Amino acid sequence: NAIAPPLSNNIIGILPGAKRPDEYVLYTAHWDHLGRCKPAADGDDICNGAVDNATGTAALVALAETFAKDGAPDRSIVFLAVTAEESGLLGSAFYGQNPIYPLAQTVGGINMDAFMMAGRSKNVTVVGKGKSQLDDFLAAALTSEGRVAEADSMPQNGYYYRSDHFSLAKQGVPMLYIDGGEYLIEGGTAAGAAAAKDYTVNRYHGPKDEYNPDWNWSGVIADLSLYYRIGRSLAMSTSWPNWVEGDEFRATRDASRAAAK
C-alpha cells in the first residue's frame, strides 16, 4: 500500500488596507525545513534551519507586528508563511494556484529566505535585478538609508527560480528577492565573503544551522527596516509596478491586469 505524504499548511494573515483594501502587498517566507538529515561529526542529525528559514519566519512576524502598530496603510498587507519550500516550493506553488486574495489585485511582493548574521552591510544583493519596476521602490528605500543595490554575481546558479517568490512570479505577480550584501561595514567584502562561505560550507542545510546567542543582529534589523520601507511605500502608492518590457513574466501580468480591469 502506498503511504500518503504528510499534510502541512500555509499560514496567512492580513492587515486590511485603510483606503483600498482590495489591493494587496505581499510578504512571503517559508516556515519548513528538512527535519532529520545527514549527521554531523558529533552525531547531531536534526536540521533546525535556524537561519534557513526561521529568520525569515521571524522577520514575517516582526513586520506584521510593526505594520499593525504603525496603522494600516492604504492598501492591504498580506503576510504569507508557506510550507514545503525545501520539498520543491510546494506551499507557495499551491498558493499561486489557489490564492486567497486575487493575484491580479496583488500589487507586488517581497520574499524573505534567510538572513545572514554577519553584521550591517553597505549594499544588498538583488537576485533578479532589473526584472521588474519594483527595483524603483527598492532604490528609493536604499537611498534613504545610504545603501546601494548590486546584482547577483552568480546568475548562472538560477537563484531567482529556487525560492518561493518564483511561484508568484509565474502567476505574473512582481516579486523582489533580496539577499544581505557582502560589503560589510566592519571588514568589507573580504569579511562578507568569508561569512557567506562559512555558512554555506558548515551550516547550510545541515544540523549546525542552529541558533547562536552570539549572533550579530544589526544587519538583520537594517534589512528588515528596508523591507518595511519598500512595503509601506508600495502600500501607500497608487502605482502598479510591472515586469520590464520583454521579461518572461510580463505577458502573464499584462493579461491578468487586463482581465481585472
C-alpha positions in Angstrom: 0.0 0.0 0.0 1.2 3.5 -0.8 2.0 5.7 2.1 0.2 9.1 2.0 2.5 12.1 2.2 2.3 14.1 5.4 0.0 17.0 5.3 1.1 20.6 6.0 -0.3 24.0 5.9 0.4 27.5 4.7 -0.4 30.2 7.2 -1.7 33.6 6.2 -2.6 36.9 7.9 -3.8 40.2 6.5 -3.8 43.8 7.7 -6.8 45.3 5.7 -6.0 48.5 3.9 -7.5 51.7 5.1 -8.5 53.1 1.7 -8.1 50.3 -0.9 -8.4 47.0 0.9 -8.9 45.1 -2.3 -5.4 45.9 -3.4 -2.7 43.7 -1.8 1.0 43.9 -1.0 2.6 40.6 -0.2 5.4 39.4 2.1 6.4 35.7 2.0 8.7 33.4 4.0 8.9 29.6 4.3 8.5 28.1 7.7 9.5 24.5 6.9 12.9 22.8 7.0 14.5 19.4 6.4 13.8 17.6 9.7 16.4 14.9 10.2 19.3 14.9 7.8 22.9 13.6 7.4 24.5 13.6 10.9 27.3 16.0 11.8 30.6 14.6 13.3 29.1 14.8 16.8 26.0 12.7 15.8 23.6 15.6 15.7 21.1 14.8 12.8 18.4 17.4 13.4 18.3 20.2 10.8 16.9 23.1 12.8 17.0 25.6 10.0 17.7 28.5 12.3 18.9 30.8 9.5 17.2 29.0 6.7 14.4 29.8 7.3 13.5 30.5 11.0 15.0 34.0 10.5 12.6 34.6 7.5 9.6 33.4 9.5 10.6 35.6 12.5 11.0 38.5 10.1 7.5 37.9 8.7 6.1 38.1 12.3 8.1 41.2 13.2 6.9 43.0 10.0 3.3 42.1 10.8 3.6 43.4 14.3 5.2 46.7 13.1 2.7 47.3 10.4 -0.2 46.7 12.9 1.4 49.0 15.4 2.0 51.8 12.9 -1.5 51.5 11.5 -2.9 50.2 8.2 -1.6 51.8 5.0 -3.9 52.5 2.1 -3.5 49.0 0.6 -3.8 45.7 2.4 -0.7 43.9 3.6 -0.7 40.1 3.3 1.7 38.0 5.4 2.2 34.5 4.0 4.2 31.8 5.7 4.4 28.9 3.2 5.3 25.3 3.8 7.3 22.7 1.9 9.8 25.1 0.2 12.5 22.6 0.8 10.4 20.0 -0.9 10.2 21.9 -4.2 8.3 25.2 -3.4 5.1 23.2 -2.8 3.4 25.6 -0.4 4.0 28.7 -2.5 3.0 26.8 -5.7 -0.3 25.8 -4.0 -1.0 29.4 -3.1 -0.1 30.6 -6.6 -2.6 28.2 -8.0 -5.2 28.7 -5.2 -4.8 32.3 -3.9 -6.8 33.5 -1.0 -6.5 37.1 -2.4 -6.7 37.7 -6.1 -3.2 37.7 -7.7 -4.4 40.2 -10.3 -5.1 42.5 -7.4 -1.8 41.7 -5.7 0.4 44.7 -6.4 3.8 43.0 -5.7 5.7 41.3 -3.0 8.9 40.6 -1.1 10.2 37.2 -0.4 12.5 36.5 2.6 14.6 33.4 2.5 17.2 33.5 5.3 19.0 36.5 6.9 22.8 36.3 7.4 24.2 37.1 10.8 27.4 38.9 9.7 26.5 42.5 10.7 25.5 45.6 8.7 26.4 46.0 5.1 26.7 48.9 2.7 24.9 47.1 -0.1 22.2 44.5 -0.8 22.3 41.8 -3.4 19.2 41.7 -5.6 18.6 38.3 -7.2 16.8 39.1 -10.4 17.9 42.8 -10.5 16.4 44.6 -13.5 13.4 42.2 -13.9 10.7 44.5 -12.6 9.7 48.0 -11.7 9.9 47.1 -8.0 13.5 48.0 -8.4 12.4 51.6 -8.3 10.8 51.2 -4.8 14.0 49.4 -3.6 16.2 52.1 -5.0 14.2 54.8 -3.2 14.3 52.9 0.1 18.1 52.3 -0.2 18.8 55.9 -0.9 17.1 57.0 2.3 19.4 54.6 4.2 22.6 55.4 2.2 22.9 51.9 0.8 23.2 50.5 -2.8 21.8 47.6 -4.8 24.0 45.2 -6.6 23.1 42.4 -8.9 23.6 38.7 -8.0 27.2 37.9 -9.0 26.3 34.3 -9.9 23.2 34.5 -12.1 24.2 31.2 -13.7 23.0 29.5 -10.5 19.4 30.4 -11.2 18.7 31.6 -7.6 15.6 33.6 -8.8 14.0 30.3 -9.7 14.8 28.5 -6.4 12.7 30.2 -3.8 9.0 30.9 -3.1 8.8 34.2 -5.0 9.1 32.2 -8.2 5.7 30.6 -7.6 4.1 34.0 -7.5 6.2 35.4 -10.4 5.0 32.5 -12.6 1.5 33.8 -12.0 2.5 37.3 -13.0 3.0 39.0 -9.6 6.1 41.2 -9.5 8.3 39.9 -6.6 11.5 41.1 -5.1 14.1 38.7 -3.7 16.9 40.4 -1.8 19.9 38.9 -0.1 22.1 40.6 2.5 25.0 42.4 0.9 28.6 41.2 1.4 30.2 44.6 1.6 30.2 44.7 5.4 30.7 48.0 7.3 33.1 46.1 9.5 35.5 44.1 7.4 34.4 45.0 3.9 33.9 42.5 1.1 36.5 40.1 2.4 34.7 39.6 5.7 31.4 39.3 3.9 32.6 36.7 1.5 34.2 34.7 4.4 30.9 34.8 6.4 28.9 33.6 3.5 31.3 30.8 2.7 31.4 29.7 6.3 27.6 29.4 6.4 27.4 27.6 3.1 30.1 25.1 3.9 29.5 24.5 7.6 25.8 25.1 8.3 23.6 25.4 5.1 21.1 22.5 5.0 22.9 20.8 7.8 22.5 20.2 11.6 24.7 23.1 12.6 22.3 25.7 11.2 21.1 26.4 14.7 20.6 29.3 17.0 23.7 31.0 18.4 23.3 33.6 21.2 26.3 35.4 19.9 24.6 36.3 16.6 25.1 39.9 15.3 21.6 41.1 14.6 22.5 44.6 13.3 22.4 43.6 9.7 19.1 41.8 10.1 17.5 44.8 11.7 18.8 47.1 8.9 17.4 44.7 6.2 14.1 44.5 8.0 13.9 48.3 8.0 14.5 48.2 4.3 11.8 45.6 3.6 9.4 47.6 5.8 10.1 50.9 3.9 9.5 49.1 0.5 6.3 47.5 1.5 4.9 50.6 3.2 5.8 52.8 0.2 4.2 50.3 -2.2 1.1 50.1 0.0 0.7 53.9 0.2 1.1 54.4 -3.5 -1.3 54.1 -6.4 1.4 52.5 -8.6 1.0 49.1 -10.3 4.7 48.1 -11.0 5.1 45.6 -13.8 7.8 43.4 -15.1 10.0 45.2 -17.5 9.2 45.0 -21.2 10.4 41.7 -22.6 10.6 39.9 -19.3 9.4 36.3 -19.2 6.6 37.1 -16.7 5.4 40.3 -18.4 2.7 38.8 -20.7 1.1 36.9 -17.8 0.9 40.0 -15.7 -0.5 42.1 -18.6 -3.2 39.5 -19.2 -4.2 39.2 -15.5 -4.4 43.0 -15.0 -6.4 43.5 -18.2 -8.9 40.9 -17.1 -9.1 42.5 -13.6 -9.9 45.9 -15.2 
